[in-house]
Amino acid sequence: MLEIGIIGGAGYTAGELIRLLLNHPKANINFVYSTSNAGNKLHKVHKDLIGSTEISFTSQINTKVDTLFLCLGHGNSTTFLENNNFSKNTKIIDLSNDFRLLADKNLGGKDFVYGLPELDKTVIKTAKYIANPGCFATALQLAILPLAAKGLLNNDIHINAVTGATGAGTSLSATTHFTYRDNNFSHYKAFNHQHLGEINQTVNQLQANFNAEINFVPNRGNFSRGIFATTYTKYDGSLDDAIKIYKEYYKDAAFTFVSDEEIHLKQVINTNKCLIHLAKHGTKLLITSTIDNLLKGASGQAVQNLNLMYDFEETLGLNLKASYF
C-alpha cells in the first residue's frame, strides 16, 4: 500500500482525488493538509464522502509519504515545495500549472515531467515528479495529437470549447453564481487562455515545423462539470485516412477512444475517459473531444499517472461509470 499525502484538500479537484484514492486498492491516504480546515472531518467539506471516511484535515505534514499530490492554486505549489522538504523517495504529482512548461519544469533539482499519458507514457513511468496537465489542455491536445505526430498540422487550428462551472474552482465570482450561469452562455480569455502554452509546447514537440496559429475560444456553460470541444483545421486526406490515423495513435490508450458515432458530454461525466469523433466538411476536418474536467482533466489523470509511476494496471481505481442519466 502506498502512503499518500494531499496538500490543499478543500477544492473540487482535491475532493475528487480523495474519492478516487479511498477506493484505490493500492493507496492509503496518510494525511490531507489544509490549514483552514485542520481538525474538520473531510466529509464536513466534501459532503459526498459522508459514510466513506472519518479522516480529518490536518495542519501536520508527513514528509516521508510515498507520493504527494499538490492540489494548490496556481503559483502556490512552487512556494510550498520551497518551504517544505520531503524525502528523496517521495514522488510528487502537481495539479497546478507551476511546472507544465519546459521553462518552469525544474525546481531545486526536481525535474517535472509533463503528465499526459497519451503523449509519452514511457517517460511518465520512470518519472519522480509529474506536472499534471490542465483540463482544457487535455481535451484539446487529445484532439490534435495524432495529426501532430504525423506532421499534418500545416494550417491554422480553430477551437471552440465549453466548460462547466467547476472549472472555475470553489471560490465564488460574478460569473460562477447560479444567477449568472443559469440559462446563460458566455466566452472568456478568447485567444489567450493560459492552457495555450501547454498545447503549443506539445504540438511543437511532436511536429517541429509547426508554425500555424491555434485559435482558441473558451466558453462558460450552464452545467457543473465537463468539457466539450470542437476543433477544426484544413486537412487534405480523406475521413477514412484520418480515422485510421487516430485509431492507430490511440490503440494502446487506456482511456481515450475514437467513436464512430457523434459524441456528447454525458458519455464521459464521472469517468476518466476522453471520447473523440471525426467528421470531414469539405477541406476541413472537424474533431470533437469531450472529457470530465475534474477527472481526465485533473484528478483522474493524476491517479492514472500514479498508476503508471508505480507500474500498476493503468486503469486501477478508475473504472468508473458515466453519469449518463
N, C-alpha and C positions, 0 to 999 in steps of 0.2 A: 504494500500500500504506500502510495506517495503521500507525504505530508505537504499540504498546500496552504500557503498564506495568501490572503487577498487584502490589498491596500486600497482603501476608498470603497466602502461596501454599501453605500446608500443609494446609488444611482440605478438606472434601468439596466445597464449592461452588467453591473455587479449582481443585481437581483437574478438575472437570467443565468449568470455564471454560477452563482450559488446553487440554484435549482439543478443545473446540469451536474455539478460536482457532487451534490448529495446523492445523485443516482448513478454516479460513475463507479463501476466495480473496483477500480484501481486507485481511487482517490479518497483521502480523508482530509476534511477541512480542519486545519490546525488552528487557525485564527482568522478573523475578519476585522481588520483595523479601521476604526473610524473614531476620530477624536470627538466629533459632535454627537455620536450615538453610543459612546462607551458605556457599557452596563446594560443597555437595552437588548432585549431578545431580537434576533434577526426578524422574526415574524411580526414584530411590532412595526417594523418599517416595510418589509416585503410581506404583505398580508396573505399572499398566495402560499406562503410557507407555513402557515398555521397547521400544526399536526405533523409537519415534516421534520422539524428540528427544534431543539431547545438551546442551540448555540447562541451566545450573546456577542455583541460587538465588544471590542476591547481597544484600549489605548496602548497595550503592550505588544511588542513585536518579537517574534521568534526568528532570529537571524540565521537559523540553521535548517529551515524548511527545504524540502527537495525542490519545490517550484513556487515562485512568487508571481502572482498576477497583479498588475498595476491597473486599476480602474479609476484613474485620476483624471482631472480636467487637463486639457491640452496645455503643455508647458510645466505642469506640476510633477511629472514623472522624473524629469531631469533634476529638479530641486530635491525631490525625495531621495533619489539614489546618491546624490552628492552629500546628503546629510546622514545617510544610513548605510552601514557596511554589512553585507551579507556574506555567508560562507562562499568560498570559491567553488563549492559544489552546487550551489543554488542556481537553478535555471530560472530565467526571468522572461515572462511574456507581458509586453506592454500594450495596452489597448488605446493609448493616446497617439497623437501624431508626432511625438517628440523625436522619434528615431527612424521614421519611414523613408526619409530622403537620404541619399548617399552622403550628402554633405553633413548630415547630423547623426550618422549611424554609430559613431564611436563616442563613448563616454568613459573616461578614466580607464581605458584598456578594455572596456566591454564593447564588443563589436556586434551590433544588432543586425540580424538577417531579416529581410522583408518576408513576412509570413503568408504568402499567397500560395497554397499547395499546388494549384494548377499551373503555376509558373515554374517552380523549381523545388519539387518535393525532396530531392536528394540533399540539397543544401539545408533544408529545414531539419532533416533527420539528424544531421551532425551538428546543428547549431546549439549554442548555450543561451543565447539571448535573441528573442524574437520581437520584431515590430509588427504587431497585428495590423492588417490593412484597414482603411476606413470603409464605411458602409457603401457610400456611392462608388468609391474607388473599386470595391469588389465587384459590384454589379456591372459596372461599365467596362472594367478590364476583362472580365469573363466574356463580355460581348464581342471583344475585338482581338483577344489574344491569338486565336487561330489564324486570323488574317495577317497579323504582325509576324507571327512565326514563319509564315510563307512569303514574307516580303510583299504583301499585296495591299498594304495601306499606302496608296500613292496619291490620294486625293483628300480634300478636307472631310472631316468627320463631323456629323451633326447629331447631337444628343439632346433629347428631352426626357427628363426623368422626374417622377413624383415620389415623395417620401412621406411617411406618416409622422404624427406629432411626436412620437417617442424619439425620433431622430434629433430633436432639439434638446433632449435631456429633461431632467425633472424640474429645473428652475423655471418658474413662470415668467413669461414675457408677453408683450402685447399681441404677438402672433401665435401664442400657444394656448391662450384662453379658449374655452369652449365656444364662447360667443363670437370669437373671430373665426375659428376653424369650421364650425358647423355650417353646412350649406355654403361653403366658401372655397375659393381656389386662388392661389397667388404664386408668383415666382420670386426668387431672391438670388443674390450673388450671381447674376447672369454673366457668363463668360469668365468669371474669376473665382470660382469656388476653390476652396483650399485643397480639395482632393485631385485637382488637375495636375498638381506636381507629381503625385504618385503615378497617375495614369501616363503622363508623358514620359516619366522615367522608365516605366516598364516597356512601353512601346519602343522607345529608343534602345532598350536593352535587347529586344528581340529583332528589331529592324533598324539597323544603324543608319540607314539612309533616309529615315522618315523625316520629312521637313514640311508636312502639311499642318493645318490648324485643326485642333479639337475644339469644336464649338459646343459648349455645354450649358444648358439652361435647366437648373434645378427648380422644382416646384413643391409647394406645400399642399398635401392632400388632406381631406377632412376625415381621415381614418387614423387609427392609433399606430399601427406598425406595418412595415413592408416598404419595398421599393419596386416600382415598375418603370422600366426604362425602354425607350425606343431609340435606336441608333441607326443611322443610315449613311452610306458613303457610296461613291461610284465604284462599280465592280464589273469587270469585263467578262468574267466567266459565267457559266450557267448556274441556275439554282442547284441542280444536281451536284455540280462540282463543289459548290460552297458547302452543301450538306455533308458531302464526303470529307471535306477538309475539317469541318467542325467535329464530326463524329470520330474521326481518326485522332484528332487532338485530345478529345475528352474520353477516349476509350478506356483509360485506366483511372479516370477521375471518380472518386468515391461519392461525390455529391452534386456534380454538375452534369446535366443531362440535356441533350438536344431533342426537342419534341417535334414530332411530325405534324402535330395539330397546334393551332393557336393557343397561347397560354394566358393565364390570368393570375392575379395576386393570391387568391385563396389557396392555390395549389402549393404554395411554399410557406404560408404563415405557420409559425411554430415548428419549422423544420430548419435543417442546416443545408437545404438544397438550393441550387441555382438552376432554374429552367431557362432554356434558350429556344427561340423559334426563328426560323429564317424565311424570308419571302423576297422575291425579285419583282421590282416595279420598274420596267424599262431598263435603264442603265444603272439603277440604284439597287443595292442590297439593303434590305431592312432587317435589322437584328433586334429582336425583342428579348429582354432579360428581366428576370424578377427574382428577388430574394426577400427573406425576412431580415430587416436591418439590424435587429438585436441578436440574431443567431448567426447565419452565414456572414452577416455584415459586422459582427462583433464577437459575442461570447461563444457562439457555436464554433466559429472558425478558430477561436483561441483554444478551445478544447480539442479541436481537430489537430491543431499544431502540437498540443501537449501529447496527443497520441503518437504523432509522428516522431517527436523528440525521444520518446521512450520505447519506440518500436512496438507499440500496441497496435491492435487492429484499428485502422483509421476511423472506423465508424463507431468505436466503442463509446457507449454512453450517449450516442447521437442518433439513434434510430427512433426518430420522433414522428408522430402522426400529425399531418397538417390539420389546422382548424378549418376544415373545408365547409362545414355547415353548422 
